[in-house]
Amino acid sequence: MLREINDRAAVEALLREGALTRSELELAIGLSKPATAQLLTRLEQENVVGKAGVRGGSRGPRAQLWQVNGSLAYVAAVDLTPHEADFVVADVAGSVLAEHRVPLPVHAGADVVGTFGAALERVTLAAGLTMSDLRNVVIGAQGAFDPRTGLLSSAPHIPGWLGFDVPGRLSAELGVDVTLENDVNLVAIEEMTAGRAAGLDDFVMVWLSEGVGGAVVVGRRLLRGATGGGGEIDWMRVPDPASKYTGEQPPRAGTRFGDLVASPAIVRLAAAHGIIADTGWDAVSLAQQQNSAEFLDDLARRVAGGVAGLVAVVDPELVLLCGDTSRAGGESFAQLVAARLHEISVPRTPVGVASVQGNAVRAGALQSALATAREDVFGVTTRALPNKRRPDPVPGFPSVPQSPAQSD
C-alpha cells in the first residue's frame, strides 16, 4: 500500500511539474535518495516513466531527467461552437500531438455526428494515431447538458445537436468514451489549473460575450446541478438598475439577466448613451477610449445585479469575469463591477478578469480529458472531474424539458 502511495505521488509530481531529476523528485515527494532511486527503477521497468534527456549545470555532471510515459494513453478535446470546431489530441502526459480547426454544420437535420466523427478522425490521424487509441474525448459546448438524459439544452444556436443523447450516440458510433461539458465550466477548470483560481477553493465565473453564462465552483468542484443547469445564470430574473431607458418595459418579475448583459443588450445600452457599436465588446472598448463613465457605470450596475445573487448564495473567494466583453473591459471594468457589487451585497467579494489566454474552453476540455485518463491509468485523482457516469433519475421526477434560451 505504501509503495502504491509513493508511486502515485511520484507520477502526480511528474505530471504536474514535467520532467524532473531524481533529486528534484525527492524534494517533491519527500522520499530519501535510495527510496526515490528504487521507485524510479521500478516505474521504468513497468514502463510508467522513462528517461527524458539530461539537465546541464554550471558545475558537476549533468543530471538525468525523468518523465511520465505519455504513450500509455491519448485523449482528444474539442471546443464546439456555431462557427467552427477546434480539436486537439494529446498524450496522457499533456503533450499536444495535433490540432485541427474546421467549420462543421450545426443546422437542424445536419449529419452532426458523422461530420464530427470525420473531423475527429482527421486530427487523430494527424497525431499518428487511430480512433481506437483515444482513451476519451471531452467536448465543450454552449448550453446546458443534462447528465441524466444526455440532452443538450439552451442551445438554439446549434439546433442540429439538440434532441438526442449526444455523448451516448457519439460514444457508440465513434467507439470512444465521449463526455459533453458546458463551455464556461471548462473555462473554470482551466482557471483552476493554470489561472487566477489555481489556489482557490470557492469562486464563481461570469461569461459576458455574445451570450451569457456562468460557472460555480465550491470546494474545487464544479457545481453542475441535478440537471446540468448549475451556473446557468442567463435566465435569472433581476431588476435593471441602468439610468438610461433602452426601450424594454421591465416585467414585474424582473428582467432576464441575459437580456441585460448579452452583446445585443449592451449595444442598445451603449446607443442610449450615444455610443454606436456592432458588439458589446466593441461598445465597451469605445466607451473606455471616450471615457464614457456613465455607460460603463450603467453596465457595471447591470452585471453586479446578477453577480449579487451568486455571491449571496455561494459567498465565494473571488468573482471572475470572462468572455469577449469582460476582456474588453479589463481590470478597470472589473473594479467598477466590484464597487457596485459591494453596494448591494454583504460579502466584500473581489472581482477580477480571468487570466487564461487563448482558447480557454478547449484548454479546459483537455484538462478534463487528461484528468479522467490519468485517474484510469495511474489512479491519480483530480477534483473538478466531469461526470463519468450518468446518474439514475429520481423516481417520480421527469427530466426537465429543454429550454429555448440561448446560453454561452
MARDO-836011 format. One record per residue (C-alpha): residue number from 1; x, y, z negated. Coordinates in nm, 4 decimals. Each point is the difference from the previous one (the first is absolute). Layout:
REM residues N
+------+----------+----------+----------+
| kefi |     east |    north |       up |
+------+----------+----------+----------+
|  NUM |        X |        Y |        Z |
...
+------+----------+----------+----------+
***
This chain:
REM residues 408
+------+----------+----------+----------+
| kefi |     east |    north |       up |
+------+----------+----------+----------+
|    1 |   0.0000 |   0.0000 |   0.0000 |
|    2 |   0.2777 |   0.2456 |  -0.0933 |
|    3 |   0.1829 |  -0.0819 |   0.3225 |
|    4 |  -0.3143 |   0.0764 |   0.2011 |
|    5 |  -0.0441 |   0.3317 |  -0.1807 |
|    6 |   0.3605 |   0.0991 |   0.0713 |
|    7 |  -0.0244 |  -0.1072 |   0.3636 |
|    8 |  -0.3187 |   0.2009 |   0.0435 |
|    9 |   0.1574 |   0.3044 |  -0.1649 |
|   10 |   0.3008 |  -0.0231 |   0.2332 |
|   11 |  -0.2165 |  -0.0280 |   0.3103 |
|   12 |  -0.2148 |   0.2886 |  -0.1163 |
|   13 |   0.3089 |   0.2176 |  -0.0547 |
|   14 |   0.1378 |  -0.0826 |   0.3450 |
|   15 |  -0.3352 |   0.0723 |   0.1638 |
|   16 |  -0.0286 |   0.3294 |  -0.1860 |
|   17 |   0.3582 |   0.1238 |   0.0360 |
|   18 |   0.1159 |  -0.1720 |   0.3185 |
|   19 |   0.3382 |  -0.1716 |   0.0300 |
|   20 |   0.1957 |  -0.0040 |  -0.3295 |
|   21 |   0.3365 |  -0.1223 |  -0.1199 |
|   22 |   0.0139 |  -0.2605 |  -0.2738 |
|   23 |   0.1002 |   0.2598 |  -0.2600 |
|   24 |  -0.2859 |   0.2287 |   0.1068 |
|   25 |  -0.2417 |  -0.2898 |  -0.0292 |
|   26 |   0.1371 |  -0.0781 |  -0.3481 |
|   27 |  -0.0914 |   0.3505 |  -0.1145 |
|   28 |  -0.3407 |  -0.0160 |   0.1688 |
|   29 |  -0.1128 |  -0.3239 |  -0.1687 |
|   30 |   0.2121 |   0.0008 |  -0.3168 |
|   31 |   0.1807 |  -0.3327 |   0.0447 |
|   32 |   0.3640 |  -0.0816 |  -0.0659 |
|   33 |   0.2539 |  -0.0249 |   0.2810 |
|   34 |   0.0104 |  -0.3849 |  -0.0038 |
|   35 |  -0.3790 |  -0.0296 |  -0.0179 |
|   36 |  -0.0461 |   0.2401 |   0.2907 |
|   37 |   0.2591 |  -0.1854 |   0.2071 |
|   38 |  -0.1777 |  -0.3311 |  -0.0649 |
|   39 |  -0.3346 |   0.1593 |   0.0840 |
|   40 |   0.1276 |   0.1311 |   0.3349 |
|   41 |   0.1546 |  -0.3349 |   0.0874 |
|   42 |  -0.3259 |  -0.1760 |  -0.0769 |
|   43 |  -0.2124 |   0.2471 |   0.1978 |
|   44 |   0.2389 |  -0.0197 |   0.2949 |
|   45 |  -0.0219 |  -0.3797 |   0.0018 |
|   46 |  -0.3793 |   0.0307 |  -0.0010 |
|   47 |   0.0231 |   0.2451 |   0.2943 |
|   48 |  -0.1715 |   0.2732 |  -0.2017 |
|   49 |   0.2933 |   0.2428 |   0.0185 |
|   50 |   0.3028 |   0.0337 |   0.2236 |
|   51 |   0.3186 |   0.1989 |   0.0434 |
|   52 |  -0.0434 |   0.3439 |   0.1559 |
|   53 |   0.3493 |   0.1249 |   0.0715 |
|   54 |   0.2171 |   0.1839 |  -0.2487 |
|   55 |   0.0072 |   0.3365 |  -0.1716 |
|   56 |   0.3303 |   0.1824 |   0.0211 |
|   57 |   0.1558 |   0.2018 |  -0.2795 |
|   58 |   0.2849 |   0.2440 |  -0.0339 |
|   59 |   0.1940 |  -0.2494 |  -0.2094 |
|   60 |   0.0089 |  -0.3745 |  -0.0412 |
|   61 |  -0.1585 |  -0.2734 |   0.2110 |
|   62 |  -0.3269 |   0.0533 |   0.1803 |
|   63 |  -0.3057 |  -0.1464 |  -0.1736 |
|   64 |  -0.2302 |  -0.2575 |   0.1565 |
|   65 |  -0.3582 |   0.1177 |   0.0587 |
|   66 |  -0.3026 |  -0.2235 |  -0.0437 |
|   67 |  -0.3496 |   0.0401 |   0.1446 |
|   68 |  -0.3295 |  -0.1865 |   0.0180 |
|   69 |  -0.0442 |  -0.2275 |   0.3007 |
|   70 |  -0.2569 |   0.1968 |   0.1980 |
|   71 |  -0.0680 |  -0.2853 |   0.2424 |
|   72 |  -0.1947 |  -0.1919 |  -0.2668 |
|   73 |  -0.3177 |   0.1844 |   0.1010 |
|   74 |  -0.1271 |   0.2662 |   0.2375 |
|   75 |  -0.2908 |   0.2432 |  -0.0227 |
|   76 |  -0.1786 |   0.2564 |   0.2149 |
|   77 |  -0.1736 |   0.3259 |  -0.0888 |
|   78 |  -0.2343 |   0.2158 |   0.2067 |
|   79 |  -0.1474 |   0.3482 |  -0.0221 |
|   80 |  -0.3285 |  -0.0237 |   0.1927 |
|   81 |  -0.1514 |   0.3336 |   0.1081 |
|   82 |  -0.2538 |   0.1036 |   0.2655 |
|   83 |   0.2878 |   0.1227 |   0.2171 |
|   84 |   0.2612 |  -0.2742 |  -0.0252 |
|   85 |   0.1347 |  -0.2892 |  -0.2040 |
|   86 |   0.3505 |   0.0249 |  -0.1471 |
|   87 |   0.1618 |  -0.3426 |  -0.0580 |
|   88 |   0.3152 |  -0.1020 |  -0.1851 |
|   89 |   0.1547 |  -0.3429 |  -0.0644 |
|   90 |   0.2534 |  -0.0537 |  -0.2797 |
|   91 |   0.1734 |  -0.2817 |  -0.1825 |
|   92 |  -0.0694 |  -0.0731 |  -0.3650 |
|   93 |   0.3012 |   0.2085 |  -0.1056 |
|   94 |  -0.1637 |   0.3040 |   0.1607 |
|   95 |   0.2185 |   0.0332 |   0.3103 |
|   96 |  -0.2071 |   0.1320 |   0.2919 |
|   97 |   0.0338 |  -0.2244 |   0.3061 |
|   98 |  -0.2372 |   0.1606 |   0.2498 |
|   99 |  -0.2508 |   0.2844 |   0.0367 |
|  100 |  -0.2762 |   0.0603 |   0.2494 |
|  101 |  -0.2584 |   0.2756 |   0.0494 |
|  102 |  -0.2846 |  -0.0515 |   0.2433 |
|  103 |  -0.3529 |   0.1358 |   0.0603 |
|  104 |  -0.2611 |  -0.2669 |  -0.0713 |
|  105 |  -0.3704 |   0.0094 |   0.0888 |
|  106 |  -0.2221 |   0.0651 |  -0.3010 |
|  107 |  -0.3373 |   0.0640 |   0.1660 |
|  108 |  -0.3017 |  -0.2168 |  -0.0683 |
|  109 |   0.0068 |  -0.3208 |   0.2006 |
|  110 |   0.3750 |   0.0088 |   0.0602 |
|  111 |   0.2081 |  -0.3144 |  -0.0461 |
|  112 |   0.1737 |   0.1514 |  -0.3007 |
|  113 |   0.1213 |  -0.3335 |  -0.1337 |
|  114 |   0.1472 |  -0.1112 |   0.3314 |
|  115 |   0.1777 |   0.3270 |   0.0767 |
|  116 |   0.1293 |   0.0229 |  -0.3554 |
|  117 |   0.1349 |  -0.3542 |   0.0200 |
|  118 |   0.1735 |   0.0720 |   0.3313 |
|  119 |   0.1699 |   0.3082 |  -0.1434 |
|  120 |   0.1079 |  -0.1879 |  -0.3123 |
|  121 |   0.1415 |  -0.2811 |   0.2118 |
|  122 |   0.1960 |   0.2508 |   0.2082 |
|  123 |   0.1709 |   0.1629 |  -0.2986 |
|  124 |   0.0620 |  -0.3408 |  -0.1577 |
|  125 |   0.1755 |  -0.1205 |   0.3154 |
|  126 |   0.2037 |   0.3221 |   0.0044 |
|  127 |   0.1211 |  -0.0975 |  -0.3484 |
|  128 |   0.1146 |  -0.3360 |   0.1343 |
|  129 |  -0.2812 |  -0.1870 |  -0.1771 |
|  130 |  -0.3264 |  -0.1729 |   0.0740 |
|  131 |  -0.3349 |   0.0615 |  -0.1674 |
|  132 |   0.0417 |  -0.3194 |  -0.2013 |
|  133 |   0.3095 |   0.1526 |  -0.1640 |
|  134 |  -0.2060 |   0.2741 |  -0.1661 |
|  135 |  -0.0824 |  -0.0594 |  -0.3657 |
|  136 |  -0.2717 |   0.2677 |  -0.0081 |
|  137 |  -0.1263 |   0.3169 |   0.1679 |
|  138 |  -0.1362 |   0.3091 |  -0.1779 |
|  139 |  -0.2154 |   0.2476 |   0.1929 |
|  140 |  -0.0698 |   0.3517 |  -0.1228 |
|  141 |  -0.3284 |   0.1442 |   0.1293 |
|  142 |  -0.2060 |   0.3117 |  -0.0581 |
|  143 |  -0.3033 |  -0.1163 |  -0.1936 |
|  144 |  -0.1159 |  -0.2091 |  -0.2932 |
|  145 |   0.0668 |  -0.3738 |   0.0040 |
|  146 |  -0.2272 |  -0.2341 |  -0.1968 |
|  147 |   0.2137 |  -0.2967 |  -0.1123 |
|  148 |  -0.3114 |  -0.2089 |  -0.0686 |
|  149 |  -0.1261 |   0.0061 |   0.3583 |
|  150 |   0.2988 |   0.1054 |   0.2104 |
|  151 |  -0.2036 |   0.2905 |   0.1394 |
|  152 |   0.1462 |   0.3406 |   0.0758 |
|  153 |  -0.2345 |   0.2931 |  -0.0636 |
|  154 |   0.0079 |   0.3809 |   0.0013 |
|  155 |   0.1873 |  -0.0253 |   0.3288 |
|  156 |  -0.2217 |   0.1176 |   0.2910 |
|  157 |   0.3175 |   0.1209 |   0.1737 |
|  158 |   0.0975 |  -0.3656 |   0.0691 |
|  159 |  -0.3432 |  -0.1571 |   0.0724 |
|  160 |   0.1470 |  -0.3059 |   0.1702 |
|  161 |   0.1404 |  -0.1136 |  -0.3352 |
|  162 |  -0.3348 |   0.0156 |  -0.1818 |
|  163 |  -0.2508 |  -0.2756 |  -0.0684 |
|  164 |   0.2246 |  -0.3037 |  -0.0390 |
|  165 |   0.2402 |  -0.1568 |  -0.2490 |
|  166 |   0.3153 |   0.1750 |   0.1220 |
|  167 |   0.2747 |  -0.1851 |  -0.1926 |
|  168 |  -0.1877 |  -0.3288 |   0.0261 |
|  169 |  -0.0311 |   0.0101 |   0.3781 |
|  170 |   0.3510 |   0.1343 |   0.0556 |
|  171 |   0.1504 |  -0.2633 |  -0.2290 |
|  172 |  -0.1873 |  -0.2786 |   0.1790 |
|  173 |   0.0751 |   0.1157 |   0.3549 |
|  174 |   0.3605 |   0.1096 |  -0.0539 |
|  175 |   0.1013 |  -0.2851 |  -0.2282 |
|  176 |   0.1525 |   0.2296 |  -0.2612 |
|  177 |  -0.1262 |   0.1355 |  -0.3332 |
|  178 |  -0.1400 |   0.3500 |   0.0630 |
|  179 |  -0.0888 |   0.2565 |  -0.2670 |
|  180 |  -0.1906 |   0.3241 |   0.0595 |
|  181 |   0.0588 |   0.3013 |  -0.2256 |
|  182 |  -0.1209 |   0.3587 |  -0.0147 |
|  183 |   0.2573 |   0.2370 |   0.1471 |
|  184 |   0.0121 |   0.2401 |  -0.2962 |
|  185 |   0.0517 |  -0.2915 |  -0.2387 |
|  186 |   0.3038 |  -0.0935 |   0.2065 |
|  187 |   0.1362 |   0.3538 |  -0.0195 |
|  188 |  -0.0364 |  -0.0270 |  -0.3782 |
|  189 |   0.1960 |  -0.3278 |   0.0037 |
|  190 |   0.2798 |   0.1652 |   0.1966 |
|  191 |   0.0046 |   0.2951 |  -0.2412 |
|  192 |   0.0312 |  -0.2474 |  -0.2898 |
|  193 |   0.2856 |  -0.1722 |   0.1797 |
|  194 |   0.2049 |   0.2855 |   0.1416 |
|  195 |  -0.1682 |   0.3286 |  -0.0869 |
|  196 |  -0.1011 |   0.2328 |  -0.2803 |
|  197 |  -0.2116 |  -0.2644 |  -0.1739 |
|  198 |   0.2875 |  -0.2495 |  -0.0352 |
|  199 |   0.0205 |   0.0490 |  -0.3756 |
|  200 |  -0.3693 |   0.0559 |  -0.0716 |
|  201 |  -0.2641 |  -0.2362 |  -0.1368 |
|  202 |  -0.3159 |   0.1992 |   0.0803 |
|  203 |  -0.0579 |   0.2418 |   0.2872 |
|  204 |  -0.2586 |   0.0907 |   0.2599 |
|  205 |   0.0525 |   0.0856 |   0.3643 |
|  206 |  -0.2199 |   0.2219 |   0.2165 |
|  207 |   0.0313 |  -0.0214 |   0.3789 |
|  208 |  -0.0901 |   0.3206 |   0.1847 |
|  209 |   0.0156 |  -0.0244 |   0.3772 |
|  210 |  -0.2512 |  -0.0568 |   0.2785 |
|  211 |  -0.2058 |  -0.1774 |  -0.2655 |
|  212 |   0.0244 |  -0.0456 |  -0.3757 |
|  213 |   0.1077 |  -0.2943 |  -0.2114 |
|  214 |   0.1474 |  -0.0864 |  -0.3353 |
|  215 |   0.1809 |  -0.2610 |  -0.2043 |
|  216 |  -0.0010 |  -0.0639 |  -0.3743 |
|  217 |   0.2868 |  -0.1779 |  -0.1753 |
|  218 |  -0.0349 |  -0.1110 |  -0.3632 |
|  219 |   0.2798 |  -0.1910 |  -0.1704 |
|  220 |   0.1826 |  -0.0115 |   0.3374 |
|  221 |  -0.2868 |  -0.1949 |   0.1496 |
|  222 |  -0.2292 |   0.1289 |   0.2691 |
|  223 |  -0.3592 |   0.0375 |  -0.1125 |
|  224 |  -0.1787 |  -0.1566 |   0.2973 |
|  225 |  -0.3420 |  -0.0510 |  -0.1569 |
|  226 |  -0.2467 |  -0.2878 |   0.0277 |
|  227 |  -0.0832 |   0.0743 |   0.3662 |
|  228 |   0.3282 |   0.1606 |   0.1043 |
|  229 |  -0.1388 |   0.3498 |  -0.0467 |
|  230 |   0.2398 |   0.1172 |  -0.2724 |
|  231 |   0.1382 |   0.3401 |   0.0934 |
|  232 |  -0.2585 |   0.0616 |   0.2742 |
|  233 |  -0.0521 |   0.3627 |  -0.1008 |
|  234 |  -0.1375 |   0.1201 |   0.3325 |
|  235 |  -0.3614 |  -0.0418 |  -0.1159 |
|  236 |   0.0343 |   0.1501 |  -0.3473 |
|  237 |  -0.2548 |   0.2739 |  -0.0612 |
|  238 |   0.1594 |   0.3231 |  -0.1188 |
|  239 |  -0.0984 |   0.3686 |  -0.0054 |
|  240 |   0.1513 |   0.2359 |   0.2561 |
|  241 |   0.1885 |   0.2735 |  -0.1899 |
|  242 |   0.1165 |   0.1860 |   0.3117 |
|  243 |  -0.0675 |   0.3738 |   0.0067 |
|  244 |  -0.0837 |   0.0006 |   0.3724 |
|  245 |  -0.3218 |  -0.1450 |   0.1445 |
|  246 |   0.0719 |  -0.2314 |   0.2952 |
|  247 |  -0.3528 |  -0.0769 |   0.1180 |
|  248 |  -0.0923 |  -0.3051 |  -0.2046 |
|  249 |  -0.2754 |   0.0190 |  -0.2594 |
|  250 |   0.1350 |  -0.1995 |  -0.2947 |
|  251 |  -0.2440 |  -0.2690 |  -0.1191 |
|  252 |  -0.1116 |  -0.0069 |  -0.3603 |
|  253 |   0.1952 |  -0.3225 |  -0.0498 |
|  254 |   0.3196 |   0.1698 |   0.1094 |
|  255 |   0.2030 |  -0.0162 |   0.3178 |
|  256 |   0.1884 |  -0.3031 |   0.1240 |
|  257 |   0.3692 |   0.0490 |  -0.0772 |
|  258 |   0.0974 |  -0.1019 |   0.3527 |
|  259 |  -0.2268 |   0.2731 |   0.1376 |
|  260 |   0.2044 |   0.2560 |  -0.1938 |
|  261 |   0.3622 |  -0.0987 |   0.0540 |
|  262 |   0.0197 |  -0.2086 |   0.3203 |
|  263 |   0.1591 |   0.1722 |   0.2975 |
|  264 |  -0.3255 |   0.1259 |   0.1639 |
|  265 |  -0.1163 |   0.1497 |  -0.3315 |
|  266 |   0.3339 |   0.1747 |  -0.0517 |
|  267 |  -0.0170 |   0.1415 |   0.3526 |
|  268 |  -0.3428 |   0.1489 |  -0.0765 |
|  269 |   0.1172 |   0.1411 |  -0.3312 |
|  270 |   0.3031 |   0.1526 |   0.1686 |
|  271 |  -0.2209 |   0.1590 |   0.2679 |
|  272 |  -0.2122 |   0.1568 |  -0.2740 |
|  273 |   0.3207 |   0.1627 |  -0.1210 |
|  274 |   0.0958 |   0.1171 |   0.3482 |
|  275 |   0.2525 |  -0.2782 |   0.0715 |
|  276 |  -0.0558 |  -0.1886 |   0.3249 |
|  277 |   0.1566 |  -0.3457 |   0.0254 |
|  278 |  -0.0668 |  -0.3371 |   0.1618 |
|  279 |   0.0779 |  -0.2171 |  -0.3022 |
|  280 |   0.0002 |   0.0309 |  -0.3759 |
|  281 |   0.3792 |  -0.0285 |  -0.0206 |
|  282 |   0.0448 |   0.2691 |   0.2673 |
|  283 |  -0.2337 |   0.2250 |  -0.1994 |
|  284 |   0.2029 |  -0.0495 |  -0.3181 |
|  285 |   0.3278 |   0.0678 |   0.1837 |
|  286 |  -0.1387 |   0.3169 |   0.1554 |
|  287 |  -0.1388 |   0.1148 |  -0.3337 |
|  288 |   0.3410 |  -0.0350 |  -0.1614 |
|  289 |   0.1648 |   0.1904 |   0.2831 |
|  290 |  -0.2598 |   0.2770 |  -0.0303 |
|  291 |  -0.0027 |  -0.0035 |  -0.3810 |
|  292 |  -0.3744 |  -0.0661 |  -0.0006 |
|  293 |  -0.0255 |  -0.0557 |  -0.3733 |
|  294 |  -0.3812 |   0.0108 |  -0.0092 |
|  295 |  -0.0420 |  -0.2884 |   0.2473 |
|  296 |   0.2657 |  -0.2142 |  -0.1696 |
|  297 |  -0.1581 |   0.0672 |  -0.3372 |
|  298 |  -0.3446 |  -0.1011 |   0.1297 |
|  299 |   0.1426 |  -0.3212 |   0.1401 |
|  300 |   0.1894 |  -0.0690 |  -0.3229 |
|  301 |  -0.3247 |   0.0443 |  -0.1947 |
|  302 |  -0.1710 |  -0.2534 |   0.2237 |
|  303 |   0.2804 |  -0.2555 |  -0.0358 |
|  304 |   0.0170 |   0.0523 |  -0.3750 |
|  305 |  -0.3753 |  -0.0547 |  -0.0296 |
|  306 |   0.0375 |  -0.3526 |   0.1340 |
|  307 |   0.3259 |  -0.0778 |  -0.1771 |
|  308 |  -0.1549 |   0.1003 |  -0.3332 |
|  309 |  -0.2337 |  -0.2996 |   0.0108 |
|  310 |   0.2917 |  -0.2396 |   0.0440 |
|  311 |   0.2015 |   0.1689 |  -0.2734 |
|  312 |  -0.2909 |  -0.0105 |  -0.2442 |
|  313 |  -0.0373 |  -0.3782 |   0.0414 |
|  314 |   0.3605 |  -0.1147 |   0.0423 |
|  315 |   0.2021 |   0.2700 |  -0.1841 |
|  316 |   0.3008 |  -0.0739 |   0.2249 |
|  317 |   0.3591 |   0.1092 |  -0.0423 |
|  318 |   0.0006 |   0.1633 |   0.3435 |
|  319 |  -0.2248 |   0.0919 |   0.2918 |
|  320 |   0.1703 |  -0.0417 |   0.3365 |
|  321 |  -0.1323 |   0.1708 |   0.3126 |
|  322 |   0.0796 |  -0.1662 |   0.3318 |
|  323 |  -0.1061 |   0.0194 |   0.3646 |
|  324 |   0.0483 |   0.2656 |   0.2673 |
|  325 |  -0.1791 |   0.2810 |  -0.1849 |
|  326 |   0.1902 |  -0.0678 |  -0.3230 |
|  327 |   0.3341 |  -0.0014 |   0.1819 |
|  328 |  -0.0877 |   0.3288 |   0.1686 |
|  329 |  -0.0815 |   0.1569 |  -0.3367 |
|  330 |   0.3074 |  -0.1364 |  -0.1738 |
|  331 |   0.0847 |   0.0507 |  -0.3636 |
|  332 |  -0.1312 |   0.3565 |  -0.0080 |
|  333 |  -0.3498 |  -0.1207 |   0.0888 |
|  334 |   0.0300 |  -0.2900 |  -0.2448 |
|  335 |   0.0762 |   0.2479 |  -0.2774 |
|  336 |  -0.3025 |   0.2054 |   0.0995 |
|  337 |  -0.2157 |  -0.3124 |  -0.0236 |
|  338 |   0.1520 |  -0.0719 |  -0.3415 |
|  339 |  -0.0853 |   0.3491 |  -0.1237 |
|  340 |  -0.3633 |  -0.0360 |   0.1069 |
|  341 |  -0.0163 |  -0.3568 |  -0.1331 |
|  342 |   0.1160 |   0.1083 |  -0.3439 |
|  343 |  -0.2843 |   0.2523 |  -0.0148 |
|  344 |  -0.2638 |  -0.2752 |   0.0236 |
|  345 |   0.1621 |  -0.3068 |  -0.1604 |
|  346 |   0.1326 |  -0.0728 |  -0.3477 |
|  347 |   0.3171 |  -0.1949 |   0.0958 |
|  348 |   0.2820 |   0.2206 |   0.1277 |
|  349 |   0.0862 |  -0.2471 |   0.2737 |
|  350 |   0.2764 |   0.1168 |   0.2356 |
|  351 |  -0.0665 |   0.0018 |   0.3746 |
|  352 |   0.2646 |  -0.0663 |   0.2637 |
|  353 |   0.0455 |  -0.1041 |   0.3612 |
|  354 |   0.0832 |  -0.3578 |   0.0965 |
|  355 |   0.3689 |  -0.0287 |   0.0820 |
|  356 |   0.0206 |  -0.3022 |   0.2331 |
|  357 |   0.0842 |   0.1012 |   0.3548 |
|  358 |  -0.0854 |  -0.1704 |   0.3297 |
|  359 |  -0.2871 |  -0.2451 |   0.0346 |
|  360 |  -0.0762 |  -0.0596 |  -0.3670 |
|  361 |  -0.2985 |  -0.2236 |   0.0842 |
|  362 |   0.2151 |  -0.2441 |   0.1962 |
|  363 |   0.2744 |   0.0218 |  -0.2629 |
|  364 |  -0.2502 |  -0.0831 |  -0.2741 |
|  365 |  -0.1395 |  -0.2880 |   0.2045 |
|  366 |   0.3533 |  -0.1362 |   0.0364 |
|  367 |   0.0590 |   0.0290 |  -0.3749 |
|  368 |  -0.3225 |  -0.1954 |  -0.0629 |
|  369 |   0.0916 |  -0.2697 |   0.2510 |
|  370 |   0.3485 |  -0.0324 |  -0.1484 |
|  371 |  -0.1353 |  -0.0149 |  -0.3548 |
|  372 |  -0.2316 |  -0.2880 |   0.0900 |
|  373 |   0.2731 |  -0.1898 |   0.1861 |
|  374 |   0.2511 |   0.0498 |  -0.2809 |
|  375 |  -0.2449 |  -0.1321 |  -0.2558 |
|  376 |  -0.0625 |  -0.3073 |   0.2156 |
|  377 |   0.3667 |  -0.0665 |   0.0818 |
|  378 |   0.1885 |   0.1159 |  -0.3096 |
|  379 |  -0.2654 |   0.0287 |  -0.2715 |
|  380 |   0.0805 |   0.3716 |  -0.0302 |
|  381 |  -0.3211 |   0.1773 |  -0.0980 |
|  382 |  -0.0664 |   0.3597 |   0.0955 |
|  383 |  -0.2934 |   0.1900 |  -0.1409 |
|  384 |  -0.2453 |   0.1774 |   0.2349 |
|  385 |  -0.0162 |  -0.3091 |   0.2220 |
|  386 |  -0.2870 |  -0.0220 |   0.2498 |
|  387 |  -0.2827 |  -0.2370 |  -0.0870 |
|  388 |   0.1187 |  -0.3359 |   0.1322 |
|  389 |  -0.3165 |  -0.1925 |  -0.0725 |
|  390 |  -0.3554 |   0.0976 |   0.0619 |
|  391 |  -0.2029 |   0.0196 |  -0.3222 |
|  392 |  -0.3282 |  -0.1840 |  -0.0280 |
|  393 |  -0.3071 |   0.2250 |   0.0149 |
|  394 |  -0.1880 |   0.0634 |  -0.3212 |
|  395 |  -0.3211 |  -0.2104 |  -0.0021 |
|  396 |  -0.3049 |   0.2123 |   0.0677 |
|  397 |   0.1948 |   0.2970 |   0.1330 |
|  398 |   0.0156 |   0.0284 |   0.3794 |
|  399 |   0.2929 |   0.1623 |   0.1763 |
|  400 |  -0.0179 |   0.3765 |   0.0332 |
|  401 |  -0.1131 |   0.0874 |   0.3546 |
|  402 |   0.2348 |   0.1902 |   0.2262 |
|  403 |  -0.0136 |   0.3755 |  -0.0257 |
|  404 |   0.0081 |   0.2185 |   0.3108 |
|  405 |   0.2422 |   0.2380 |  -0.1696 |
|  406 |   0.3443 |   0.0584 |   0.1407 |
|  407 |   0.2976 |  -0.0264 |  -0.2295 |
|  408 |   0.3723 |   0.0217 |   0.0378 |
+------+----------+----------+----------+
***
